[in-house]
Amino acid sequence: MRIFDCHFHVEENPEGYTLANVKAKNVIFNYVENYRNHAPKLSPDCCCSLILDLKGEFPFVLKEINEGRVKALKIHSVIQQLPQLCSSVLLRKLEEVNPEIPVIYDAFYYGPDYQYRPCLQTLIDLCVAQPERKFIVAHSGGTRLLEYFFHLRPLKNVFYDLSLSLQYLSDTSVWPDLIKLMKYTDKCRIMFGTDYYFHDPEVQLRNILEVMKNLSYTDSDIDKVLYSNASEIFKFNPA
């Protein structure tokens, strides 16, 4: 069994966890300054994703993409304080970015900044406007996972990152919705991830393995979810 952690953060604790059989990690930076501080120190088994800065740092972000150091962009409505319907603003920036660069859209609902919550309509607008680009739903919609699943299902350029939800939702009423997503979604569109170090990767791996076993995933399906989907999307496959 080989693992590609498609959603991992190092800003607070670079040595936060060890997980057996991890061959690669996609390290996501929600802040450009943290990327500057930590990215040069990462081991060769890591690739980087960086926040889609909409202001003064955008030229730097674009340079890092064009020079191959950033493999994907991140949109985080709470951190970026994005209004609900902001697809036109985001699209203007994305039009300058190579369409082969995927976009990770944070879809986890939390905190009191409700006016900056993730917006499913904005995500749909982006996916429809740029059908050639892959869009990854980080945390698969969190507590609104079923809503995201039903509305995004027809869009073939949408992929699901199960990080955090594999642990956070496991003892909630949303857990059957996560199982439904894993049952009815193309296995090429689902990826394993962990998120911040304080979310136990061992628990998340154990939970996803149990779901895949109960859904009779083949060995090939399991490898897609745990490794090869992320390797293909991020175009990163270390020796």
LUMVO-759200 format. One line per 5 residues: number of its first residue (from 1); for each residue y negated, x negated, z of N, C-alpha, C. Coordinates in Angstrom, 3 decimals, m for minus. Atoms other than C-alpha are relative to their C-alpha. Example, Ala and Ser with C-alpha at 12.3 -4.5 7.8 and 13.67 -1.06 7.14 Angstrom:
2
1> 1.190/m0.890/0.000/4.500/m12.300/7.800/m1.200/m0.900/0.000 | 1.190/0.820/m0.060/1.060/m13.670/7.140/m1.090/0.770/0.730 $
! end
This chain:
239
1> 1.194/m0.847/0.000/0.000/0.000/0.000/m1.241/m0.881/0.000 | 1.253/0.737/0.072/m3.384/m1.390/m1.018/m1.161/0.977/0.165 | 1.119/m0.872/m0.351/m6.771/m0.033/0.058/m1.310/m0.570/m0.531 | 1.386/0.304/0.367/m10.265/m0.029/m1.436/m0.856/0.956/0.818 | 0.886/m0.826/m0.817/m12.723/1.224/1.182/m1.262/0.263/m0.812 $
6> 1.083/m0.301/0.940/m15.203/3.008/m1.075/m1.341/0.253/0.674 | 1.237/m0.347/m0.702/m17.802/3.665/1.643/0.002/m0.683/1.361 | 0.005/0.809/m1.218/m18.499/1.043/4.297/m1.401/m0.549/0.224 | 1.317/0.526/m0.349/m21.643/m0.101/6.136/0.132/m1.220/0.903 | m0.035/1.202/m0.839/m22.381/m3.476/7.705/m1.303/m0.219/0.760 $
11> 1.330/0.272/m0.551/m25.988/m3.111/8.844/0.014/m0.259/1.506 | 0.033/0.108/m1.450/m25.215/m2.720/12.547/1.072/m0.926/0.557 | m1.089/0.809/m0.533/m21.943/m4.556/12.972/0.913/m0.442/m1.145 | m0.778/0.444/1.163/m20.532/m6.582/10.037/1.483/m0.182/0.295 | m1.398/0.204/m0.365/m17.305/m7.246/11.958/0.550/1.224/0.731 $
16> m0.293/m1.201/m0.750/m16.960/m3.657/13.080/1.443/0.436/0.052 | m1.394/m0.422/m0.065/m13.334/m3.110/12.177/0.859/m0.886/m0.879 | m0.978/0.605/0.900/m10.235/m4.551/10.666/1.014/1.075/m0.339 | m0.964/m0.993/0.456/m7.880/m2.403/8.630/0.971/m0.705/m0.929 | m1.013/0.706/0.791/m4.630/m3.731/7.218/m0.009/0.492/m1.443 $
21> m0.169/m0.298/1.431/m4.165/m3.858/3.441/m1.299/0.332/m0.726 | 1.269/m0.198/0.699/m7.878/m3.577/2.640/m0.218/m1.171/m0.946 | 0.181/1.035/1.021/m8.258/m5.495/m0.614/m1.448/m0.112/m0.443 | 1.392/0.020/0.435/m11.877/m4.552/m1.303/m0.779/1.068/0.747 | 0.891/m0.976/m0.633/m14.864/m2.713/0.159/m1.236/0.183/m0.868 $
26> 1.317/m0.273/0.564/m17.890/m1.024/m1.350/m0.955/0.128/1.173 | 0.937/0.024/m1.118/m20.632/m1.918/1.120/m1.295/0.679/m0.437 | 1.160/m0.795/0.369/m23.436/0.636/0.997/m1.184/m0.356/0.900 | 1.222/0.309/m0.733/m26.971/m0.316/1.997/m1.004/1.129/m0.186 | 0.964/m1.093/0.046/m29.289/2.552/2.883/m1.449/m0.480/0.067 $
31> 1.333/0.584/m0.078/m32.241/0.181/3.244/m0.009/m1.316/m0.776 | 0.091/1.204/0.820/m33.380/m2.543/0.849/m0.052/m1.251/0.874 | 0.128/1.172/m0.863/m34.267/m4.907/3.702/1.358/m0.420/0.570 | m1.337/0.334/m0.488/m30.751/m4.690/5.124/0.851/m0.634/m1.098 | m0.705/0.609/1.131/m29.388/m5.464/1.674/m0.403/m1.464/m0.143 $
36> 0.475/1.386/0.111/m31.555/m8.591/1.503/0.607/m0.878/1.103 | m0.477/0.781/m1.137/m30.356/m9.701/4.937/1.503/m0.233/m0.026 | m1.451/0.064/m0.159/m26.647/m8.985/4.649/0.788/m0.269/m1.275 | m0.776/0.133/1.235/m25.564/m8.910/0.995/0.389/m1.441/m0.320 | m0.396/1.379/0.330/m25.686/m12.710/0.504/1.116/m0.556/0.883 $
41> m1.010/0.499/m0.939/m23.301/m13.133/3.464/1.365/0.659/m0.192 | m1.247/m0.745/0.150/m20.611/m10.757/2.239/1.100/m0.863/m0.624 | m1.145/0.723/0.545/m17.140/m12.032/1.440/0.276/0.453/m1.427 | m0.262/m0.338/1.418/m15.822/m12.017/m2.161/0.740/1.308/m0.214 | m0.720/m1.270/0.174/m13.799/m8.867/m1.477/m0.928/1.209/0.140 $
46> 0.969/m1.083/m0.145/m17.004/m6.807/m1.203/m0.875/0.141/m1.239 | 1.051/m0.279/0.972/m19.186/m5.146/m3.805/m1.088/0.785/0.719 | 1.156/m0.611/m0.672/m22.576/m3.600/m3.033/m0.508/1.231/m0.729 | 0.757/m1.141/0.497/m24.261/m0.248/m3.476/m1.300/0.049/0.779 | 1.327/0.098/m0.598/m27.971/0.114/m2.770/m0.777/1.295/m0.198 $
51> 0.817/m1.212/0.053/m30.392/2.946/m2.043/m0.875/0.005/m1.264 | 0.873/m0.168/1.158/m32.265/4.284/m5.078/m1.432/0.116/0.504 | 1.362/m0.010/m0.522/m35.721/3.273/m3.873/m0.938/0.626/m1.038 | 0.875/m0.733/0.910/m38.361/5.559/m5.375/m1.428/m0.528/m0.001 | 1.369/0.498/m0.125/m41.384/3.476/m4.477/m0.069/m1.461/m0.429 $
56> 0.300/1.368/0.407/m42.322/m0.201/m4.456/1.185/m0.902/m0.240 | m1.159/0.876/0.135/m38.817/m1.637/m4.254/0.859/0.320/m1.227 | m0.843/m0.372/1.137/m37.479/0.064/m7.368/0.189/m1.140/m1.003 | m0.230/1.126/0.927/m38.094/m2.968/m9.651/1.027/m1.003/0.529 | m0.991/0.905/m0.584/m36.078/m5.117/m7.214/1.398/0.588/m0.110 $
61> m1.304/m0.664/0.101/m33.247/m2.579/m7.119/0.516/m0.074/m1.436 | m0.386/0.038/1.404/m33.206/m2.428/m10.914/0.430/m1.409/m0.410 | m0.359/1.394/0.304/m33.112/m6.232/m11.131/1.388/m0.332/0.549 | m1.301/0.274/m0.608/m30.138/m6.393/m8.764/1.126/0.691/m0.780 | m0.980/m0.700/0.837/m28.325/m3.833/m10.919/0.217/m0.765/m1.304 $
66> m0.092/0.650/1.307/m29.101/m5.579/m14.200/0.649/m1.377/0.081 | m0.619/1.313/m0.174/m27.946/m8.921/m12.786/1.395/0.084/0.602 | m1.391/m0.198/m0.378/m24.647/m7.414/m11.659/0.306/m0.078/1.477 | m0.260/0.124/m1.437/m25.085/m7.695/m7.900/0.132/1.357/0.694 | m0.121/m1.348/m0.553/m25.319/m3.926/m7.292/0.838/0.843/m0.947 $
71> m0.960/m0.738/0.818/m22.467/m1.724/m8.527/m0.254/1.503/m0.037 | 0.282/m1.440/m0.039/m23.807/1.725/m7.581/m1.296/0.227/0.755 | 1.216/m0.403/m0.694/m26.915/3.535/m6.346/0.311/1.093/1.003 | m0.197/m0.996/m1.055/m27.208/5.687/m3.241/m1.247/0.885/0.094 | 1.067/m0.946/m0.293/m29.297/8.826/m2.729/0.291/0.609/1.360 $
76> m0.168/m0.516/m1.361/m29.787/9.846/0.899/m1.248/0.798/0.341 | 1.186/m0.852/m0.104/m32.142/12.807/1.252/m0.679/m0.090/1.359 | 0.598/0.064/m1.337/m32.649/12.478/5.023/m0.757/m1.309/0.173 | 0.648/1.302/m0.139/m33.405/8.752/5.036/m1.204/m0.113/m0.926 | 1.087/0.098/0.975/m35.550/9.048/1.914/m1.024/1.131/0.131 $
81> 0.873/m1.162/m0.214/m37.140/12.309/3.135/m0.333/0.679/m1.329 | 0.150/m0.634/1.294/m36.563/13.995/m0.190/m0.118/1.514/0.152 | 0.065/m1.467/m0.017/m37.662/17.606/m0.746/1.248/0.582/m0.645 | m1.245/m0.620/0.443/m34.927/20.097/m1.584/0.222/m0.104/m1.508 | m0.174/0.032/1.448/m35.465/20.389/m5.329/m0.800/m1.182/m0.555 $
86> 0.698/1.220/0.405/m36.305/16.859/m6.420/0.698/m0.682/m1.170 | m0.778/0.602/1.082/m34.052/16.332/m9.433/m0.884/m0.659/m1.050 | 0.861/0.583/1.030/m36.972/15.650/m11.790/m0.474/m1.391/0.408 | 0.436/1.311/m0.497/m38.223/12.779/m9.608/1.136/m1.012/m0.103 | m1.155/0.897/0.029/m34.742/11.264/m9.316/0.399/m0.341/m1.438 $
91> m0.402/0.228/1.386/m34.002/11.684/m13.016/m0.918/m0.989/m0.704 | 0.929/0.958/0.622/m37.126/9.771/m14.022/0.402/m1.438/0.314 | m0.455/1.333/m0.375/m35.797/6.767/m12.122/1.358/m0.310/m0.630 | m1.347/0.237/0.524/m32.193/7.189/m13.244/m0.006/m0.247/m1.504 | 0.080/0.236/1.446/m33.268/7.233/m16.889/m0.211/m1.477/m0.322 $
96> 0.191/1.436/0.190/m34.139/3.543/m16.433/1.243/m0.815/0.364 | m1.199/0.678/m0.500/m30.687/2.723/m15.059/1.158/0.195/m0.977 | m1.187/m0.049/0.851/m27.619/1.900/m17.136/0.888/1.177/0.412 | m0.803/m1.178/m0.355/m25.541/5.128/m17.302/1.394/m0.332/0.523 | m1.296/0.399/m0.562/m22.433/3.136/m16.364/m0.071/m0.237/1.509 $
101> 0.157/0.176/m1.444/m23.873/2.685/m12.872/0.173/1.346/0.691 | m0.196/m1.283/m0.689/m22.507/5.458/m10.628/m1.041/0.235/1.082 | 0.938/m0.393/m1.051/m24.619/7.339/m8.095/0.785/0.653/1.134 | m0.613/m0.573/m1.200/m23.471/8.088/m4.546/m1.018/0.942/0.637 | 0.912/m0.991/m0.572/m25.062/11.290/m3.241/0.496/0.389/1.388 $
106> m0.411/m0.311/m1.365/m24.935/11.654/0.535/m0.092/1.502/0.231 | m0.057/m1.454/m0.158/m23.852/15.216/1.256/0.448/0.389/1.402 | m0.351/m0.313/m1.386/m23.413/15.085/5.021/m1.213/0.621/0.687 | 1.087/m0.743/m0.621/m25.530/17.632/6.869/m0.052/m0.319/1.496 | 0.121/0.351/m1.412/m26.858/16.476/10.239/m1.473/m0.090/0.387 $
111> 1.324/0.295/m0.532/m29.923/16.103/12.460/m1.006/1.124/m0.134 | 1.027/m1.042/m0.024/m33.118/18.094/13.005/m0.904/0.028/m1.228 | 0.865/0.031/1.185/m34.800/17.080/9.718/0.560/0.912/m1.090 | m0.678/m0.947/0.884/m33.487/20.213/8.066/m0.688/0.117/m1.356 | 0.720/m0.113/1.266/m36.211/20.211/5.422/0.418/m1.083/m0.995 $
116> m0.451/1.081/0.874/m34.695/16.987/4.044/1.518/m0.023/m0.154 | m1.463/m0.060/0.100/m31.070/18.139/4.092/0.438/m0.216/m1.450 | m0.499/0.134/1.370/m28.885/17.393/1.058/m0.137/1.323/m0.756 | 0.228/m1.197/0.815/m29.385/19.812/m1.822/1.035/0.065/m1.122 | m1.037/m0.155/1.008/m26.429/20.992/m3.872/m0.592/0.265/m1.378 $
121> 0.625/m0.288/1.292/m28.714/22.332/m6.616/m0.538/m1.272/m0.643 | 0.497/1.266/0.540/m30.366/18.913/m6.991/1.148/m0.828/m0.549 | m1.159/0.761/0.469/m26.960/17.252/m7.278/0.538/0.580/m1.303 | m0.480/m0.630/1.229/m25.837/19.776/m9.902/m0.936/m0.321/m1.163 | 0.976/0.319/1.049/m29.046/19.207/m11.873/0.207/m1.420/m0.526 $
126> m0.204/1.388/0.400/m28.411/15.448/m11.890/1.279/m0.148/m0.818 | m1.297/0.104/0.694/m24.773/15.827/m12.938/m0.057/0.597/m1.402 | 0.098/m0.668/1.297/m25.628/18.206/m15.767/m0.914/m0.782/m0.941 | 0.957/0.734/0.835/m28.584/16.153/m17.013/0.548/m1.335/m0.479 | m0.560/1.302/0.364/m26.556/12.921/m17.081/1.528/0.057/0.055 $
131> m1.454/m0.198/m0.046/m22.965/13.886/m17.918/0.795/m1.280/m0.189 | m0.705/1.260/0.220/m22.110/10.296/m18.877/0.065/m0.852/1.270 | 0.024/0.777/m1.239/m22.864/9.013/m15.354/0.942/0.627/1.030 | m0.866/m0.485/m1.073/m20.380/9.305/m12.480/m0.828/0.222/1.262 | 0.666/m0.323/m1.256/m21.674/11.003/m9.331/1.055/0.178/1.087 $
136> m0.963/m0.004/m1.100/m19.836/10.474/m6.052/m0.599/0.783/1.167 | 0.464/m0.799/m1.129/m20.208/13.089/m3.308/0.456/m0.689/1.283 | m0.352/0.696/m1.235/m20.322/10.994/m0.145/0.333/1.007/1.088 | m0.497/m0.856/m1.079/m18.349/12.682/2.676/0.449/1.364/m0.528 | m0.519/m1.206/0.667/m17.405/15.417/0.152/m0.690/1.293/0.434 $
141> 0.722/m1.193/m0.404/m20.024/17.794/1.518/0.020/0.259/1.491 | m0.020/m0.162/m1.453/m19.217/17.420/5.226/0.344/1.413/0.411 | m0.281/m1.348/m0.493/m19.416/20.753/6.987/m0.113/1.060/m1.092 | 0.097/m0.936/1.127/m20.185/22.399/3.618/0.932/m0.403/m1.134 | m0.930/0.551/0.982/m17.247/20.823/1.866/0.500/1.060/m0.987 $
146> m0.542/m1.036/0.890/m15.831/24.079/0.465/m1.044/0.465/m1.013 | 1.084/m0.406/0.899/m19.194/25.069/m0.998/m0.175/m1.027/m1.124 | 0.123/1.051/1.007/m19.498/21.710/m2.770/1.197/0.021/m0.945 | m1.220/m0.024/0.810/m15.897/21.926/m3.975/m0.053/1.103/m1.063 | m0.009/m1.120/0.943/m16.296/25.357/m5.594/m1.078/m0.132/m1.067 $
151> 1.096/0.080/0.968/m19.652/24.683/m7.258/0.102/m1.213/m0.921 | m0.059/1.232/0.797/m18.907/21.158/m8.491/1.292/m0.149/m0.794 | m1.324/0.164/0.610/m15.327/21.667/m9.595/m0.012/m0.059/m1.525 | m0.025/0.060/1.473/m16.141/22.336/m13.298/m0.623/m1.271/m0.580 | 0.714/1.173/0.507/m18.214/19.141/m13.588/0.905/m1.228/0.048 $
156> m1.000/1.061/0.088/m15.966/16.332/m14.785/m0.526/m1.374/0.390 | 0.552/1.294/m0.406/m18.347/13.547/m13.792/m0.253/m0.078/1.503 | 0.150/m0.032/m1.455/m18.129/14.411/m10.065/1.256/m0.541/0.665 | m1.092/0.612/m0.754/m15.992/12.389/m7.655/m0.267/0.213/1.493 | 0.119/m0.321/m1.418/m15.318/12.827/m3.941/0.398/m1.196/0.865 $
161> m0.198/1.064/m0.974/m15.621/10.232/m1.182/0.267/0.691/1.342 | m0.416/m0.710/m1.212/m13.771/11.374/1.965/m0.402/m0.702/1.288 | 0.379/0.747/m1.192/m15.367/8.878/4.347/m0.632/0.902/1.056 | 0.516/m0.718/m1.168/m16.293/10.153/7.820/0.626/1.379/0.158 | m0.572/m1.337/m0.096/m15.040/13.664/7.009/1.457/m0.041/0.431 $
166> m1.410/0.122/m0.379/m11.463/12.432/7.466/0.195/m0.049/1.509 | m0.067/0.025/m1.469/m12.223/11.934/11.151/m0.835/1.109/0.619 | 0.954/m0.911/m0.614/m15.244/14.066/11.937/0.447/1.464/m0.118 | m0.364/m1.397/0.234/m13.787/17.277/10.482/1.426/0.336/0.404 | m1.440/m0.196/m0.197/m10.162/16.819/11.543/0.332/1.033/1.067 $
171> m0.256/m0.994/m1.044/m10.477/19.081/14.607/m0.977/1.175/m0.094 | 0.933/m1.102/0.213/m12.832/21.645/13.064/0.591/1.033/m0.956 | m0.454/m1.067/0.909/m12.490/24.840/11.051/m0.122/m0.404/m1.461 | 0.191/0.448/1.382/m13.473/22.860/7.926/1.205/m0.772/m0.519 | m1.122/0.838/0.421/m10.248/20.831/7.882/0.850/0.636/m1.098 $
176> m0.748/m0.614/1.113/m8.324/23.365/5.731/m0.743/m0.086/m1.332 | 0.779/0.129/1.230/m11.170/23.138/3.215/0.189/m1.382/m0.611 | m0.249/1.352/0.495/m10.687/19.376/2.962/1.387/m0.087/m0.638 | m1.355/m0.014/0.558/m6.979/19.949/2.384/0.006/0.722/m1.351 | 0.078/m0.722/1.271/m7.782/22.480/m0.341/m0.598/m0.890/m1.089 $
181> 0.607/0.914/0.965/m10.053/19.950/m2.067/1.027/m1.022/m0.477 | m0.985/1.009/0.364/m7.277/17.349/m1.978/1.181/0.593/m0.768 | m1.108/m0.660/0.704/m4.739/19.871/m3.253/m0.353/0.337/m1.441 | 0.349/m0.541/1.311/m6.671/21.209/m6.232/m0.919/m0.886/m0.839 | 0.851/0.911/0.759/m8.871/18.288/m7.300/0.858/m1.049/m0.698 $
186> m0.669/1.070/0.730/m7.731/15.812/m9.937/0.080/m1.241/0.891 | m0.195/1.157/m0.891/m6.273/12.856/m8.033/m0.817/m1.211/m0.436 | 0.839/1.107/0.480/m8.398/10.533/m10.179/m1.431/0.107/0.509 | 1.383/m0.245/m0.411/m11.524/11.976/m8.550/m0.186/m0.022/1.518 | 0.051/0.040/m1.465/m10.769/11.425/m4.834/0.122/m1.448/0.464 $
191> m0.035/1.378/m0.479/m11.421/8.218/m2.870/m0.037/m0.064/1.525 | m0.013/0.262/m1.439/m10.734/6.922/0.621/m1.170/m0.898/0.386 | 1.055/0.845/m0.541/m13.602/5.490/2.675/m0.100/0.218/1.494 | 0.045/m0.080/m1.461/m14.544/4.963/6.310/m1.384/0.294/0.566 | 1.378/m0.149/m0.477/m18.372/4.855/6.797/m0.309/m1.079/1.046 $
196> 0.406/1.001/m0.990/m19.866/3.102/9.866/1.168/m0.394/0.901 | m1.090/0.593/m0.771/m17.736/0.935/12.143/0.430/0.869/1.185 | m0.366/m0.787/m1.174/m17.847/3.439/15.031/0.829/1.229/m0.360 | m0.958/m1.021/0.419/m15.793/5.899/12.976/1.313/m0.719/m0.287 | m1.232/0.777/m0.015/m12.224/4.699/13.454/0.711/0.031/m1.347 $
201> m0.665/0.008/1.304/m10.742/3.574/10.121/1.489/0.278/0.094 | m1.430/m0.257/m0.166/m7.210/3.714/11.496/0.273/1.494/0.069 | m0.144/m1.457/m0.093/m7.619/7.389/12.371/m0.183/0.630/m1.372 | 0.267/m0.578/1.315/m9.084/8.150/8.947/1.150/m0.276/m0.972 | m1.129/0.318/0.866/m6.259/6.343/7.158/1.213/0.831/0.381 $
206> m1.147/m0.794/m0.452/m3.629/8.079/9.274/m0.143/1.459/m0.436 | 0.211/m1.399/0.370/m5.198/11.479/8.576/0.193/0.235/m1.496 | m0.135/m0.224/1.441/m5.401/11.018/4.816/1.443/m0.203/m0.456 | m1.412/0.198/0.358/m1.837/9.695/4.625/0.819/1.236/0.360 | m0.722/m1.204/m0.402/m0.614/12.759/6.510/m0.267/1.143/m0.974 $
211> 0.334/m1.065/0.956/m2.476/15.132/4.170/0.711/m0.248/m1.328 | m0.643/0.298/1.285/m1.158/13.351/1.067/1.503/0.205/0.075 | m1.438/m0.239/m0.168/2.385/13.463/2.440/0.303/1.494/m0.039 | m0.227/m1.448/m0.053/2.134/17.197/3.177/m0.240/0.667/m1.351 | 0.282/m0.547/1.328/0.754/17.808/m0.327/0.899/m0.603/m1.077 $
216> m0.989/0.603/0.910/3.608/15.811/m1.896/m0.653/m0.871/m1.070 | 0.591/0.976/0.915/1.360/13.196/m3.481/1.066/m1.019/m0.408 | m0.897/1.056/0.462/3.320/10.746/m5.602/m0.551/m1.357/0.431 | 0.476/1.354/m0.315/3.119/6.997/m4.977/m1.178/m0.376/m0.883 | 1.103/0.278/0.914/0.875/6.790/m8.025/m1.275/0.708/0.444 $
221> 1.156/m0.746/m0.494/m1.439/9.510/m6.637/m0.599/m0.686/1.220 | 0.461/0.657/m1.225/m1.662/7.722/m3.293/m0.764/m1.275/m0.335 | 0.680/1.234/0.390/m2.588/4.452/m4.958/m1.356/0.305/m0.640 | 1.281/m0.377/0.601/m5.304/6.208/m6.972/m1.033/0.287/1.086 | 0.939/m0.413/m1.044/m6.895/7.711/m3.861/m0.378/m1.172/0.899 $
226> 0.257/1.095/m0.934/m6.574/4.610/m1.696/m0.599/m1.231/m0.663 | 0.458/1.255/0.602/m7.400/1.957/m4.278/m0.551/0.120/m1.421 | 0.351/0.221/1.408/m7.478/2.282/m8.039/m1.177/0.844/m0.489 | 1.170/m0.785/0.417/m10.042/5.111/m8.382/m1.289/m0.750/0.285 | 1.210/0.739/m0.374/m12.666/3.106/m6.505/m0.127/m1.285/m0.800 $
231> 0.024/1.236/0.779/m11.706/m0.092/m8.297/m0.531/0.255/m1.402 | 0.454/m0.331/1.347/m12.303/1.612/m11.634/m1.462/0.435/m0.007 | 1.360/m0.522/m0.026/m15.520/3.414/m10.663/m1.016/m1.115/0.234 | 0.934/1.078/m0.334/m17.155/0.337/m9.155/0.215/m1.260/m0.846 | m0.280/1.135/0.891/m15.669/m1.985/m11.794/0.111/m1.297/0.801 $
236> m0.131/1.126/m0.908/m14.577/m4.345/m9.062/1.461/m0.112/0.423 | m1.407/0.179/m0.318/m11.082/m5.703/m8.673/0.261/m1.469/0.324 | m0.164/1.413/m0.362/m10.959/m9.007/m6.760/1.461/m0.417/m0.046 | m1.377/0.514/0.074/m7.918/m11.217/m7.099/0.671/0.133/1.360 $
! end
